Amino acid sequence: MEGAYLPGNIRQRMQELMKEHKITQAQLATRIGSTESAISRFVSGKTDMISTEHLLRIAKVFDVSTDFLLGGGGENV
């Protein structure tokens, strides 16, 4: 699954994963214990702030590695 994605940054990867999994920003926020506005600000680039805890939870929701989210090609272990 991860190999199907083009190189990108965390924002691009999150957008692609949300689209593929048909998950809205509001749904993702609920699943990781954040707010929709915090997810929206991060995805839109208005802030660079995302906690390590939220990054780990996002990876778990989409069953991908944190390396993949951060733009690497790491396989989920």
Number of C-alpha atoms within 10 A of each C-alpha: 7 17 10 6 14 11 13 14 13 19 18 18 20 21 16 13 21 16 11 10 11 10 14 13 19 15 15 20 19 12 14 17 12 14 15 16 12 17 21 15 14 16 18 13 11 10 12 11 11 12 9 10 10 16 17 15 17 21 19 14 14 16 14 19 20 21 14 21 24 17 17 15 16 15 13 13 6
